[in-house]
């Protein structure tokens, strides 16, 4: 085995490891984004309910 083939094997190994790490990072990011979207949807619903209640109370004052 020559030094060139060893170098290519090391680079290939590093590339495979880098791809695996990047795939893991992308997976974590996708999970976080989906959780943030879910949280924002829940917050939006709560805000809508609260604003409806406020407007009802304002109408009651009139």
C-alpha positions in Angstrom: 0.0 0.0 0.0 1.4 3.3 -1.0 1.2 6.5 1.0 -1.2 8.0 -1.6 -3.8 5.3 -1.1 -3.5 5.6 2.7 -4.1 9.3 2.4 -7.1 8.8 0.1 -8.5 6.2 2.6 -8.1 8.7 5.5 -9.8 11.5 3.4 -12.6 9.1 2.5 -13.0 8.1 6.2 -13.1 11.8 7.2 -15.7 12.5 4.5 -18.0 9.7 5.6 -17.7 10.8 9.3 -18.4 14.4 8.3 -21.5 13.3 6.3 -22.7 11.3 9.3 -22.2 14.3 11.7 -23.9 16.7 9.3 -26.8 14.4 8.9 -27.2 14.2 12.7 -27.0 18.0 13.0 -29.6 18.4 10.3 -31.9 15.9 12.1 -31.6 17.8 15.3 -32.3 21.1 13.6 -35.4 19.7 12.0 -36.6 18.4 15.3 -36.1 21.8 16.9 -37.8 23.6 14.1 -40.9 21.3 14.3 -41.1 21.8 18.1 -40.8 25.6 17.7 -43.6 25.6 15.1 -45.8 23.5 17.4 -45.1 25.9 20.3 -45.8 29.0 18.1 -49.1 27.5 17.0 -50.1 26.9 20.6 -49.1 30.4 21.5 -51.1 31.8 18.6 -54.2 29.9 19.7 -53.8 31.2 23.2 -53.3 34.8 22.0 -56.4 34.5 19.8 -58.5 33.2 22.7 -57.2 36.0 25.0 -57.9 38.7 22.5 -61.4 37.4 21.9 -62.1 37.5 25.7 -60.8 41.0 25.9 -63.0 42.2 23.1 -66.0 40.5 24.7 -65.3 42.3 28.0 -65.0 45.6 26.1 -68.4 44.9 24.4 -69.9 44.2 27.8 -68.6 47.6 29.1 -70.5 49.5 26.3 
